[in-house]
Amino acid sequence: MKILKNITLLIALLVTSIGISQVKFEAKVSKTKLGINERLRIDFEMNKDGDNFTPPDFQDFTVIGGPNTSVSNTWLNGKRSFSKTYSYFLAPKKRGKFTIKQATIEIDDQVYKTQTVSVEVTAAVSRPNDPDNAENVANENIHLVAEISKTNPYLNEAITVVYKLYVSSSTGVSNWREIDNPRYNDFWSQNINIKGLKVQNGTYNGEDYRYVVLRKTVLYPQKSGKLEIEPLSLDVTVDVPTNRRDIFGGRLMTSVHRTVSAGSKTINVKPLPESTKPADFTGAVGDFDFNISASKSQLNASESLQLKVEVSGNGNLKLFNLPKITVPSSLEIYEPEHSENVRTNLDGTQGSISDSYTVVPQFKGKYPIPSVSFSYFDLKTETYKRVSSKEIIIDVLEGPTNNSASDNSITTAANNKQKVVLSNDQFAFVKTETNLTPTTTTHFFKSTGFWSALLLPLLAIPLAIVFRREKEKRNADVFGNKIRKADKLAKKYLSEAKRALGKKETFYIALEKALHNYLKAKLHIETSDLSKDKIQSLLAEKSVDASVVSEFIEILKNCELARYTPISNVEMQQDYDKAAKTISLIDKQMQ
């Protein structure tokens, strides 16, 4: 029995140790000894996702980058492997031996800590961080940043998140893909479409960089407290220059993959004031105008009018309900038709929303539409505001008289929703289609159609003869057919180049072929004669401007050199547009 207890205890300890060993959280540094002019990278890596990550204070270092978050999910032989890393880039403040303290994280309601890391900082070294190492160069020259317009908004107040990819002038980016998209939990989100990626100049950490805006998103927080905006992560192909040169003297590039992340962001959402909140408040936050209008104020019984309840302005237009209207019981009111006319940009959502009610009076008389109020929270003054509509009088001129005592009772639209039923006693719709029959009949014989059908085949005979002669003449024109074929090939390759945008080598091969075939069609020369000097002289003889000729030669040079240098999608689009424009100018100027 004692042996059995010992075995049971041993199994329990093994199971416990296995369960504990499943979670790994450790700190890794790029090096343990570095010069004071070098940079240190430290990664806090875990094999299971957690919450409340807290880094050490890095008191002996200056944080120059991070935290950058990267997440990896892989499957191998049916087994899932997960890895999440928080990366920091540090610059030492002084020489000496230092200890980087523990980082903590909470995983499955248990707090885990990394081990401490010892680092020695020496005097400055002559080759800091090995500039020949492409990985180091890529890490220091590309950054993904999430810019948030406001970190302490009110509940339902719009904030914007703009994701920018910064690239230094010494490197390039040939491709990227999103590997981890933010889900924006606890937010109502709206993406803003970006038409084309425009390269702009800016600064990052005080240095000149180029950047592109990858994504713009407007967020409306749906609950108060601390909310996390999940990171956007990219797998980027970075083109890094090397010390090697091509036959033209240009520096050769090498491509490395780099995972960049904007890092998670935390915002503190303030609740709306409860003590002054109006009873009819439905969640509208922003700056609004409120109005109720009638399509007509005078009509007869059984005719219809439209009552429109509209809110316009800037705010969370799609996230609250419009107030209901009340009418006298002598007016039949039907379920409203809701419409939205809104647009979203970096300032939030603007436009208007409305409910349109169909109202049909049943009796003669004057009927008031009582005033309706609308409450919203004004972000400028941080107070609640109330807007009320004016009373509307509906004057029914003709119709039966209502002798009922309930004539002035009020009916709420929300409690009296009815479906529109068409009858002879109510308004009728105008028919848009007719079924008319002629009063007199006509016969086909000797009509215009009859003579046309008889003569058209006879007129087609000489047209067929002329068409055949022209076709034979065209087929006999060997030289002209050759030019037309080359022109057709130029258009074909130009279209192929357009389809290949984004694929550097395929694009420039197709663009170069299109330019060559265009010259063969216009200058009547063979491929063997396509030297740049001869092209310049022939185009000059055809009275083409020297600037246009130079532009054409420059495009040909770009086609030759682009295969050996880093080219972005924007630059490829520019070369394509330039080629199309130059061909058009040559067509207009050539004599």
C-alpha positions as CSV (number, residue, x, y, z in Angstrom):
1,M,0.0,0.0,0.0
2,K,2.9,2.4,0.8
3,I,4.5,1.6,-2.6
4,L,1.1,2.4,-4.3
5,K,0.9,5.7,-2.6
6,N,4.5,6.6,-3.6
7,I,3.7,5.7,-7.3
8,T,0.5,7.9,-7.2
9,L,2.5,10.8,-5.7
10,L,5.2,10.4,-8.3
11,I,2.6,10.4,-11.2
12,A,1.0,13.5,-9.7
13,L,4.4,15.3,-9.5
14,L,5.1,14.3,-13.1
15,V,1.8,15.6,-14.4
16,T,2.2,18.9,-12.4
17,S,5.8,19.3,-13.8
18,I,4.6,18.7,-17.4
19,G,1.7,21.2,-17.0
20,I,4.2,23.8,-15.6
21,S,6.8,23.1,-18.4
22,Q,4.2,23.8,-21.0
23,V,4.4,27.5,-20.4
24,K,7.7,29.2,-21.3
25,F,8.4,32.9,-20.8
26,E,12.0,33.9,-21.2
27,A,14.2,37.0,-22.1
28,K,16.7,36.8,-24.9
29,V,19.3,39.5,-25.8
30,S,21.1,40.0,-29.1
31,K,24.5,40.0,-27.3
32,T,25.7,40.0,-23.7
33,K,28.7,42.3,-24.4
34,L,28.5,45.4,-26.6
35,G,30.2,48.8,-27.1
36,I,28.6,52.0,-25.7
37,N,28.0,53.1,-29.3
38,E,26.1,49.9,-30.1
39,R,22.5,49.0,-29.8
40,L,21.0,46.0,-27.8
41,R,17.9,44.1,-28.7
42,I,16.0,42.2,-26.0
43,D,13.1,39.9,-26.8
44,F,10.6,38.7,-24.2
45,E,9.3,35.5,-25.8
46,M,6.4,33.2,-24.7
47,N,4.8,30.1,-26.1
48,K,1.3,30.9,-24.8
49,D,-0.6,34.2,-25.1
50,G,-1.1,36.2,-21.9
51,D,-2.2,39.5,-20.4
52,N,-0.8,42.4,-18.4
53,F,2.7,42.2,-19.8
54,T,5.0,44.4,-17.7
55,P,8.6,45.0,-18.9
56,P,11.5,45.9,-16.6
57,D,12.4,49.6,-16.1
58,F,15.6,49.5,-18.2
59,Q,17.1,52.1,-15.8
60,D,20.6,51.8,-17.3
61,F,19.5,52.0,-20.9
62,T,17.5,54.4,-23.1
63,V,14.6,52.7,-25.0
64,I,15.0,53.8,-28.6
65,G,12.4,51.4,-30.1
66,G,9.6,49.2,-29.0
67,P,7.7,47.5,-27.8
68,N,7.3,45.7,-31.2
69,T,5.0,42.8,-30.9
70,S,5.2,39.7,-33.2
71,V,3.0,36.7,-33.2
72,S,3.7,33.4,-34.9
73,N,1.3,30.4,-35.4
74,T,2.7,27.3,-37.2
75,W,1.4,23.8,-37.7
76,L,3.8,20.9,-38.1
77,N,2.6,17.3,-38.4
78,G,-0.8,18.3,-37.0
79,K,0.7,20.0,-34.0
80,R,0.2,23.8,-33.4
81,S,3.2,25.9,-32.3
82,F,2.6,29.4,-30.9
83,S,5.0,32.2,-30.2
84,K,4.6,35.8,-29.1
85,T,7.5,38.2,-28.7
86,Y,7.8,41.7,-27.2
87,S,11.0,43.4,-28.6
88,Y,12.8,46.4,-27.3
89,F,15.8,48.3,-28.8
90,L,18.1,49.8,-26.1
91,A,21.0,52.2,-26.1
92,P,23.3,52.0,-23.0
93,K,23.7,55.2,-20.9
94,K,27.2,54.4,-19.6
95,R,29.9,51.8,-19.4
96,G,29.9,49.0,-16.9
97,K,28.2,45.7,-16.0
98,F,24.4,45.9,-15.7
99,T,21.5,43.6,-14.9
100,I,18.2,43.8,-16.8
101,K,15.5,42.9,-14.3
102,Q,12.6,40.5,-14.7
103,A,9.6,41.1,-16.9
104,T,6.2,39.7,-15.8
105,I,3.1,38.5,-17.6
106,E,-0.2,36.8,-16.5
107,I,-1.0,33.5,-18.3
108,D,-4.0,31.4,-17.3
109,D,-4.4,33.5,-14.0
110,Q,-0.8,32.7,-13.0
111,V,2.0,35.3,-13.0
112,Y,5.3,34.3,-14.8
113,K,8.6,36.0,-14.7
114,T,11.7,36.0,-16.9
115,Q,15.2,35.4,-15.6
116,T,17.5,38.4,-15.1
117,V,20.0,39.1,-17.8
118,S,23.5,40.4,-17.3
119,V,25.0,42.7,-19.9
120,E,28.5,44.3,-20.1
121,V,29.0,47.7,-21.8
122,T,32.5,48.4,-23.0
123,A,34.2,51.3,-24.7
124,A,33.0,52.3,-28.2
125,V,33.8,49.8,-31.0
126,S,34.9,50.6,-34.5
127,R,32.2,48.6,-36.3
128,P,29.0,48.9,-34.2
129,N,26.3,46.3,-34.8
130,D,28.1,44.9,-37.9
131,P,26.8,47.1,-40.7
132,D,27.3,44.2,-43.1
133,N,24.7,42.2,-41.4
134,A,21.5,42.6,-43.4
135,E,19.2,41.6,-40.5
136,N,20.6,44.4,-38.3
137,V,20.3,46.9,-41.0
138,A,16.7,45.9,-41.7
139,N,15.8,46.0,-38.0
140,E,17.0,49.6,-37.6
141,N,15.6,51.0,-40.8
142,I,11.9,49.9,-40.9
143,H,9.2,50.7,-38.4
144,L,5.4,50.2,-38.2
145,V,3.7,52.9,-36.1
146,A,0.0,53.3,-35.0
147,E,-0.9,56.9,-34.4
148,I,-4.0,57.4,-32.2
149,S,-5.9,60.7,-32.3
150,K,-7.0,60.6,-28.6
151,T,-6.1,58.2,-25.8
152,N,-8.8,59.4,-23.3
153,P,-12.1,59.7,-25.2
154,Y,-15.6,59.6,-23.9
155,L,-17.9,56.7,-24.4
156,N,-19.1,56.7,-28.1
157,E,-16.6,59.5,-29.1
158,A,-14.8,58.9,-32.4
159,I,-11.0,58.3,-32.3
160,T,-8.9,57.5,-35.4
161,V,-6.0,55.0,-35.8
162,V,-3.6,55.6,-38.6
163,Y,-1.0,52.9,-39.4
164,K,2.2,54.2,-41.0
165,L,5.1,52.1,-42.3
166,Y,8.4,54.1,-42.0
167,V,11.4,53.1,-44.3
168,S,14.8,54.8,-44.3
169,S,16.2,56.2,-47.5
170,S,19.0,53.6,-47.5
171,T,16.7,50.6,-47.8
172,G,13.6,49.7,-49.7
173,V,10.5,47.5,-49.4
174,S,9.5,45.2,-52.2
175,N,6.6,43.4,-50.6
176,W,4.6,43.0,-47.5
177,R,1.6,41.0,-46.1
178,E,-0.5,41.3,-43.0
179,I,0.0,38.4,-40.6
180,D,-2.0,39.6,-37.6
181,N,-5.1,41.9,-37.9
182,P,-6.6,43.9,-35.0
183,R,-10.1,42.8,-34.2
184,Y,-11.1,46.0,-32.3
185,N,-13.0,44.3,-29.5
186,D,-15.4,46.6,-27.6
187,F,-15.3,49.2,-30.5
188,W,-17.6,50.0,-33.4
189,S,-15.1,50.3,-36.3
190,Q,-15.2,51.8,-39.8
191,N,-12.3,51.5,-42.2
192,I,-11.5,54.4,-44.5
193,N,-10.7,53.4,-48.0
194,I,-7.2,54.4,-49.2
195,K,-6.9,54.8,-53.0
196,G,-3.3,53.9,-53.8
197,L,-0.3,54.0,-51.5
198,K,1.4,57.4,-51.7
199,V,5.0,57.7,-50.6
200,Q,5.6,60.7,-48.3
201,N,8.6,62.2,-46.5
202,G,8.6,62.4,-42.7
203,T,10.7,61.9,-39.6
204,Y,11.0,59.1,-37.2
205,N,12.9,59.6,-33.9
206,G,14.4,62.8,-35.4
207,E,15.7,61.2,-38.6
208,D,14.5,61.6,-42.2
209,Y,12.3,58.7,-43.4
210,R,9.9,57.8,-46.1
211,Y,6.5,56.4,-45.1
212,V,3.2,55.2,-46.5
213,V,-0.2,55.2,-44.8
214,L,-1.3,51.5,-44.9
215,R,-4.7,51.8,-43.0
216,K,-7.0,54.4,-41.5
217,T,-9.7,53.3,-39.1
218,V,-12.4,55.2,-37.1
219,L,-13.3,53.7,-33.8
220,Y,-16.2,54.4,-31.4
221,P,-15.6,52.8,-27.9
222,Q,-18.7,50.9,-26.7
223,K,-17.8,50.6,-23.0
224,S,-15.9,52.7,-20.5
225,G,-12.6,51.8,-18.8
226,K,-9.2,50.7,-20.2
227,L,-9.6,49.2,-23.6
228,E,-6.8,47.6,-25.7
229,I,-6.4,48.2,-29.4
230,E,-4.7,45.1,-30.8
231,P,-1.6,45.4,-32.8
232,L,-1.2,45.2,-36.6
233,S,1.7,42.9,-37.7
234,L,3.3,42.7,-41.1
235,D,5.8,40.3,-42.7
236,V,7.9,42.7,-44.8
237,T,10.5,41.9,-47.5
238,V,13.2,44.5,-47.0
239,D,15.8,45.3,-49.7
240,V,19.1,46.0,-48.0
241,P,22.2,47.4,-49.9
242,T,25.4,45.3,-49.9
243,N,29.0,46.1,-50.6
244,R,28.8,44.4,-54.0
245,R,28.3,46.3,-57.3
246,D,26.8,45.4,-60.6
247,I,28.3,45.9,-64.1
248,F,27.0,49.4,-64.2
249,G,28.5,50.3,-60.8
250,G,25.2,50.3,-58.9
251,R,25.1,48.7,-55.5
252,L,23.5,45.3,-55.4
253,M,20.7,44.6,-52.9
254,T,19.8,41.6,-50.7
255,S,16.3,40.8,-49.5
256,V,15.5,39.8,-45.9
257,H,12.2,39.1,-44.2
258,R,11.3,41.3,-41.2
259,T,8.3,41.0,-38.9
260,V,7.2,44.4,-37.7
261,S,4.3,45.3,-35.4
262,A,2.7,48.5,-34.4
263,G,2.3,47.3,-30.8
264,S,-0.8,47.2,-28.8
265,K,-2.2,50.5,-27.5
266,T,-4.3,51.1,-24.4
267,I,-6.9,53.9,-24.2
268,N,-8.8,55.1,-21.1
269,V,-12.5,55.6,-22.1
270,K,-14.4,58.0,-19.8
271,P,-18.1,57.2,-19.0
272,L,-20.8,59.8,-19.8
273,P,-22.0,61.8,-16.7
274,E,-24.9,59.9,-15.0
275,S,-26.2,62.7,-12.7
276,T,-27.3,65.0,-15.5
277,K,-28.2,62.4,-18.1
278,P,-31.7,63.2,-19.6
279,A,-34.4,60.5,-19.3
280,D,-34.9,60.4,-23.1
281,F,-31.1,60.1,-23.9
282,T,-30.5,57.3,-26.4
283,G,-26.7,57.5,-26.7
284,A,-26.1,60.3,-29.2
285,V,-22.6,61.8,-28.8
286,G,-21.3,64.6,-31.0
287,D,-22.6,67.8,-32.4
288,F,-26.1,67.6,-33.9
289,D,-29.0,69.5,-35.4
290,F,-32.6,68.2,-35.0
291,N,-35.6,69.0,-37.2
292,I,-39.2,67.7,-37.9
293,S,-40.7,68.8,-41.2
294,A,-44.0,68.1,-43.1
295,S,-44.2,67.7,-46.9
296,K,-47.4,69.8,-46.8
297,S,-49.5,71.6,-44.2
298,Q,-52.8,71.7,-46.0
299,L,-54.6,68.8,-47.7
300,N,-57.9,67.0,-47.9
301,A,-59.0,63.9,-46.0
302,S,-57.7,60.6,-47.3
303,E,-54.7,62.3,-49.0
304,S,-51.3,61.7,-47.6
305,L,-48.3,63.7,-46.3
306,Q,-44.8,62.8,-45.1
307,L,-43.5,63.7,-41.7
308,K,-39.7,63.6,-41.6
309,V,-37.7,63.3,-38.3
310,E,-34.1,64.2,-39.1
311,V,-30.8,64.4,-37.1
312,S,-27.7,65.8,-38.9
313,G,-24.2,66.7,-37.8
314,N,-21.0,65.0,-36.7
315,G,-21.0,62.0,-34.3
316,N,-22.1,58.4,-33.8
317,L,-25.0,58.8,-36.2
318,K,-25.4,55.0,-36.7
319,L,-25.4,54.1,-33.0
320,F,-28.5,55.7,-31.5
321,N,-32.3,55.8,-32.1
322,L,-34.3,58.7,-33.4
323,P,-37.2,60.0,-31.1
324,K,-40.7,58.9,-32.0
325,I,-43.4,61.4,-32.9
326,T,-47.0,61.6,-31.5
327,V,-50.1,62.6,-33.6
328,P,-53.8,63.1,-32.9
329,S,-55.8,59.9,-33.2
330,S,-57.7,61.3,-36.2
331,L,-54.5,61.0,-38.2
332,E,-53.4,57.5,-39.4
333,I,-49.6,57.1,-39.1
334,Y,-47.7,54.3,-40.6
335,E,-44.4,52.6,-39.8
336,P,-41.5,54.9,-40.8
337,E,-38.9,54.4,-43.5
338,H,-35.4,54.8,-42.1
339,S,-32.7,56.3,-44.3
340,E,-29.0,57.2,-43.8
341,N,-26.8,59.6,-45.7
342,V,-23.5,59.5,-43.9
343,R,-19.8,59.5,-44.7
344,T,-16.7,58.6,-42.6
345,N,-13.4,60.3,-42.6
346,L,-10.6,61.1,-40.1
347,D,-13.0,63.6,-38.3
348,G,-15.5,60.8,-37.7
349,T,-18.9,60.2,-39.2
350,Q,-20.8,63.1,-40.7
351,G,-24.2,63.4,-42.5
352,S,-27.7,62.8,-41.5
353,I,-30.2,60.0,-40.6
354,S,-34.0,60.3,-40.8
355,D,-37.3,58.5,-40.2
356,S,-40.0,59.3,-42.8
357,Y,-43.6,58.7,-41.6
358,T,-46.7,58.5,-43.9
359,V,-49.6,60.2,-42.4
360,V,-53.3,60.1,-43.7
361,P,-56.0,62.4,-42.1
362,Q,-59.4,60.9,-41.8
363,F,-61.5,63.9,-41.0
364,K,-61.8,67.6,-41.6
365,G,-60.2,70.0,-39.1
366,K,-56.9,71.3,-37.8
367,Y,-54.6,68.9,-36.0
368,P,-51.4,69.9,-34.1
369,I,-48.2,67.7,-34.3
370,P,-46.7,68.3,-30.8
371,S,-43.1,69.4,-30.3
372,V,-40.6,66.6,-30.0
373,S,-37.2,66.9,-28.2
374,F,-33.9,65.2,-28.9
375,S,-31.0,64.9,-26.3
376,Y,-27.3,64.4,-27.0
377,F,-23.9,64.8,-25.3
378,D,-21.9,67.7,-26.6
379,L,-18.2,66.9,-26.7
380,K,-17.1,70.6,-27.0
381,T,-18.8,71.6,-23.7
382,E,-18.9,68.1,-22.2
383,T,-22.5,68.6,-21.2
384,Y,-25.9,67.2,-22.3
385,K,-27.9,69.4,-24.7
386,R,-31.6,69.2,-25.7
387,V,-33.0,70.4,-29.0
388,S,-36.8,70.7,-29.6
389,S,-38.8,70.9,-32.8
390,K,-41.6,73.4,-33.5
391,E,-45.2,72.5,-33.3
392,I,-46.7,71.7,-36.7
393,I,-50.4,72.3,-37.6
394,I,-52.0,70.1,-40.2
395,D,-55.0,71.8,-41.8
396,V,-57.4,69.3,-43.4
397,L,-59.6,71.4,-45.7
398,E,-62.2,68.9,-47.0
399,G,-63.6,65.7,-45.7
400,P,-66.1,64.2,-43.2
401,T,-66.6,65.8,-39.9
402,N,-65.5,63.8,-36.8
403,N,-68.2,64.0,-34.1
404,S,-66.2,61.6,-31.7
405,A,-65.1,63.0,-28.4
406,S,-61.6,61.4,-28.9
407,D,-60.8,63.9,-31.7
408,N,-58.0,65.5,-29.7
409,S,-56.5,62.4,-28.2
410,I,-52.8,61.7,-29.0
411,T,-51.4,58.6,-30.7
412,T,-47.7,57.7,-30.5
413,A,-46.2,56.4,-33.8
414,A,-44.4,53.6,-32.0
415,N,-47.7,52.3,-30.6
416,N,-49.8,52.6,-33.7
417,K,-47.7,51.2,-36.5
418,Q,-49.9,50.0,-39.4
419,K,-49.2,48.6,-42.8
420,V,-50.4,50.7,-45.8
421,V,-53.5,49.1,-47.2
422,L,-54.7,50.4,-50.6
423,S,-58.4,51.0,-51.0
424,N,-60.8,53.3,-52.9
425,D,-61.2,55.3,-49.7
426,Q,-57.5,56.1,-49.4
427,F,-54.9,57.5,-51.7
428,A,-54.2,55.6,-54.9
429,F,-51.0,55.4,-56.9
430,V,-50.6,56.6,-60.6
431,K,-50.0,53.7,-63.0
432,T,-46.7,53.9,-64.8
433,E,-47.5,51.4,-67.5
434,T,-50.3,51.5,-70.1
435,N,-52.0,48.9,-72.4
436,L,-53.4,51.1,-75.1
437,T,-54.7,49.8,-78.5
438,P,-54.7,51.8,-81.8
439,T,-58.1,53.0,-83.2
440,T,-57.0,52.3,-86.8
441,T,-55.1,49.3,-88.1
442,T,-52.3,49.3,-90.7
443,H,-51.2,46.5,-93.0
444,F,-47.6,45.4,-93.7
445,F,-48.0,45.1,-97.5
446,K,-46.8,48.3,-99.3
447,S,-45.7,49.8,-95.9
448,T,-42.3,51.4,-95.2
449,G,-41.1,48.2,-93.6
450,F,-42.2,46.1,-96.6
451,W,-40.2,48.2,-99.1
452,S,-37.2,48.4,-96.8
453,A,-37.1,44.6,-96.4
454,L,-37.3,44.3,-100.2
455,L,-34.6,46.8,-101.2
456,L,-32.0,46.4,-98.4
457,P,-30.6,43.0,-99.8
458,L,-30.1,44.7,-103.2
459,L,-28.2,47.6,-101.6
460,A,-26.0,45.2,-99.6
461,I,-24.5,43.7,-102.8
462,P,-22.4,46.7,-103.9
463,L,-21.3,47.2,-100.2
464,A,-20.1,43.6,-100.1
465,I,-18.1,44.1,-103.3
466,V,-16.4,47.3,-102.0
467,F,-15.6,45.5,-98.7
468,R,-14.0,42.6,-100.5
469,R,-11.8,44.8,-102.6
470,E,-10.6,46.7,-99.6
471,K,-9.8,43.5,-97.8
472,E,-7.8,42.2,-100.8
473,K,-6.0,45.5,-101.0
474,R,-5.2,45.4,-97.3
475,N,-3.9,41.8,-97.5
476,A,-1.6,42.8,-100.4
477,D,0.0,45.6,-98.4
478,V,2.8,43.5,-96.8
479,F,4.6,46.5,-95.4
480,G,1.5,48.1,-93.9
481,N,0.5,44.8,-92.4
482,K,3.9,44.5,-90.8
483,I,3.5,48.0,-89.2
484,R,0.0,47.2,-88.0
485,K,1.2,43.9,-86.5
486,A,4.0,45.7,-84.6
487,D,1.6,48.4,-83.3
488,K,-0.7,45.6,-82.2
489,L,2.1,44.0,-80.3
490,A,3.0,47.3,-78.6
491,K,-0.5,47.6,-77.3
492,K,-0.5,44.0,-76.3
493,Y,2.8,44.2,-74.3
494,L,1.7,47.5,-72.7
495,S,-1.5,45.8,-71.5
496,E,0.7,42.9,-70.2
497,A,2.9,45.4,-68.4
498,K,-0.2,46.8,-66.7
499,R,-1.4,43.4,-65.5
500,A,2.1,42.7,-64.2
501,L,2.3,45.8,-61.9
502,G,3.8,44.7,-58.6
503,K,5.9,41.9,-60.2
504,K,9.1,43.8,-60.9
505,E,10.9,41.6,-63.4
506,T,7.8,40.5,-65.4
507,F,6.6,44.2,-65.6
508,Y,9.8,45.7,-66.9
509,I,10.3,42.9,-69.5
510,A,6.8,43.5,-70.9
511,L,7.2,47.3,-70.8
512,E,10.5,47.1,-72.7
513,K,9.0,44.8,-75.4
514,A,6.1,47.2,-75.8
515,L,8.4,50.2,-76.3
516,H,10.5,48.2,-78.9
517,N,7.5,47.1,-80.9
518,Y,6.0,50.6,-80.9
519,L,9.3,51.9,-82.4
520,K,9.2,49.2,-85.0
521,A,5.7,50.3,-86.0
522,K,6.4,54.0,-86.1
523,L,10.0,54.2,-87.4
524,H,9.9,51.1,-89.7
525,I,13.1,49.6,-88.3
526,E,14.1,46.1,-87.3
527,T,15.0,44.9,-83.8
528,S,18.7,44.8,-84.7
529,D,18.7,48.6,-85.3
530,L,17.2,49.5,-82.0
531,S,20.2,51.4,-80.5
532,K,19.6,54.4,-78.4
533,D,21.6,56.7,-80.7
534,K,19.7,55.7,-83.8
535,I,16.4,56.0,-81.9
536,Q,17.3,59.6,-80.9
537,S,18.3,60.6,-84.5
538,L,15.2,59.0,-86.1
539,L,12.8,60.6,-83.7
540,A,14.5,64.0,-84.1
541,E,14.1,63.7,-87.9
542,K,10.4,63.1,-87.3
543,S,10.2,66.5,-85.5
544,V,9.7,65.0,-82.0
545,D,10.8,67.4,-79.2
546,A,14.1,66.7,-77.6
547,S,12.6,66.5,-74.1
548,V,10.1,63.8,-75.3
549,V,13.0,61.9,-76.9
550,S,15.0,62.1,-73.7
551,E,12.0,60.9,-71.7
552,F,11.6,57.9,-74.0
553,I,15.3,57.0,-73.7
554,E,15.1,57.4,-69.9
555,I,12.3,54.9,-69.8
556,L,14.3,52.4,-71.8
557,K,17.2,52.8,-69.4
558,N,14.9,52.3,-66.4
559,C,13.7,49.0,-68.0
560,E,17.3,47.8,-68.2
561,L,18.4,48.9,-64.7
562,A,15.2,48.2,-62.7
563,R,15.9,44.4,-62.7
564,Y,19.0,45.0,-60.5
565,T,17.8,47.7,-58.2
566,P,14.9,47.8,-55.6
567,I,11.8,49.3,-57.1
568,S,8.5,49.9,-55.2
569,N,5.0,49.5,-56.6
570,V,4.6,53.3,-56.7
571,E,7.7,53.6,-58.9
572,M,6.5,50.9,-61.3
573,Q,3.1,52.7,-61.6
574,Q,5.0,56.0,-62.4
575,D,7.1,54.3,-65.1
576,Y,4.0,52.8,-66.7
577,D,2.2,56.2,-66.7
578,K,5.3,57.9,-68.1
579,A,5.5,55.3,-70.9
580,A,1.9,55.8,-71.9
581,K,2.2,59.6,-71.8
582,T,5.5,59.6,-73.9
583,I,4.0,57.3,-76.6
584,S,1.0,59.6,-76.8
585,L,3.3,62.7,-77.2
586,I,5.3,61.0,-79.9
587,D,2.1,60.2,-81.9
588,K,1.1,63.8,-81.7
589,Q,4.4,65.4,-82.7
590,M,5.7,62.9,-85.3
591,Q,5.5,64.2,-88.9
